[in-house]
Amino acid sequence: MTSATKTFGRIVGTALGLTLLATTAQADRFTFRIGSGHPKGPAPYVTTMSDFFVSEVKRRAAEETDHSVNFIESYGGGIAGVSETLEAVQQGLLDFGGYCVCFEPSNLYLHNFPYFEPFGPQASSDAIAAVRVVYDKNPWLSEVFEAEFGQQLLGLGAWDNYHLGTKEEWSQVSDLKGVKIGGAGPNLPWLEYAGAVPVQSSLPEGYMALKTGVYDGWLMTPAGYNGFKYYEPAPYYTLIGYGAMPVVVLTMNARKMASLPDDLRQIIEEVGMEWETRNGKAMDDSQAAGLAALRENGAVITELPEEVRTEWAQSLAEFPRKSAKEADSRGMPGTKVMQDFIDASKAAGHVWPVEYDLH
């Protein structure tokens, strides 16, 4: 064997070895941690995270790549509570996190804009579609997740249409004066018209707070109200129709995402957008199922007269303007984002009970 032949053999052997190493590196095993401060069941967006997002990423990775993907799921605050999930994803305690931006009023103030414009689209699918238009027109809303919090936005979720549950029956809005009502925070100004006493809280602690008299009522969707069994201490549920609230996000740690092979990263991004679409339908179903379950469980359900609802909306006409100006003063595109939401909702056929003037 000549020296040249030996040299060629070594080169070929080295190349084959590198190829095998590359193939091995590309066919890695990945175990991801995914979580939320809310539990499955009572929080439908978490249910879709587990039942659709997790299972679909695993399925597609198995069918379309050589990678092995598994998830460690931790919901209901197992790793991070409702106000800790953003930070948990940022720090890498979670690879994926689902959370409501309502618990991040300082970090994600403007992302709560659907709360700032109550009586918007009633169906979650319509509301998510309108908010997606707003995000696409205002890239800052997505970019801020990575720029400031080290995570990539994968999809938008929602709470379905908000109504009001109380311990005592009421027939006139004036009956709510002085009544302590809990809520996520950004939605509490909705109660100013009624003269109620708003108290910021979170879903997991609501049941005992209602039972022990810390609160006398709660702003919540039918599915959440039923899932957390709020109907037991507060059986009166009034349909007001503040609107569905697309204020839920699914994010992934940006460093983890960047470390993944291209094929797996593409699958995660595509499934994230599918989760967004499916979440709207799931929340619409959740609204109907939640109301049916509340009736079955003995809740007393009434509907607010339309003229009272219109008066309530008119009383809040200044709230969107103040919120937009507050966001503007923080260097955020508040007025533009909120006007885009009004316009996108109208374009989709929603009729606002009051014309909000943001200027």
C-alpha positions, 0 to 999 in steps of 0.5 A: 500500500502506497503512502498516498493510499494510506493517507487517503484511507485515513482521510476517508476514515476520519470523514466517516467518523465525523459523519457518524458523530454528526448523525449521532449529534442530530439524533439526540434525546431531549427532555423538556420541562413544561409548566404553569401556575394554573392546573389542568381542568379548571384552566383550559389553556393548560389542558390544551398545553398538555393534551395537544401541545405536548403530545403533538410535539412528541408525535411529530418529532417521532414521525418526522425526525430521528430525535426522541422527545419527552416532557416533564409536566408540572402544572398547578404551581409545581415549579412556578406559581401564576406570578412566577412562570415568566421568571421561571422560563427566563431563568431556565427552571422551565423550558416552556411556560404558559401564563396569564400576562395579567400577573405581570402588570409591571413587566408586561403592562401593555400586553393586558390591552384586552382587559383595558378595553372591556366588552370586546369580542365575546367568543375566544376564537374571535378575540384571539384572531383579533389579538393576533392581528394586533401582534402582527401589526405591532412586532414589539409585542412579541419581540419584548419577550426575548429582548427583555425576558429571554424567551420566545413567544410561541402562541396566544391563549385566552380566558373565555368570556368573563362574568360575575359570581357572587355570594348574594343575589342581586338585581340592581347594579347599586346592590354591588356597592361596597361588595368585595370582589376578587379578580386577576388585577387588570380587570378590577377597574371594570367594577368601578361603575358598580361601586364594588370594592376590588381585591386583587387575587389569584384563582387557586386561593379564591375558593377559601377566600370566598368561603371565609368571607375575604371576598363576596364575589369573583370576576371569572369565566364559567369554566374557571368558576366551575372548575374551582368550585366557586359556585359552592360558596358563591352560587349566584352567577350573572352573565355580563359579557365583559368579553373573552380575554386573550391574555395568555401566552405560551413561551419557550426559553430562548437559549434552549430554543436556540440550542435545538436542531432546526427540524425540532425548532420548526416543529415546536414553532408550528405546533405553538401556532396550532395550539393558538388556533386550537385554544380559541375553539377549546375556550369557546367549547369551555364557555358553553360547557362551563355554563352547563356544568354550573347549572348542573351543579346548582348555580343560579344563572341570570343575565344582565339586561342589555340596557344595564350592560350598555350603561356599564360599558359607557361608564368605563369609557375613560378607562381605555384612554387612561390605560393607553396614555399610561402605556404611552408614558412608559414608552410603549405603543399603547394608543396604537395597539389599543386602537388596532384591537378596536379596529380588528374586532370591528373588522371581524364583525364585533359591535362595541357597546360604546365607542372608545375614544383613545385620544 
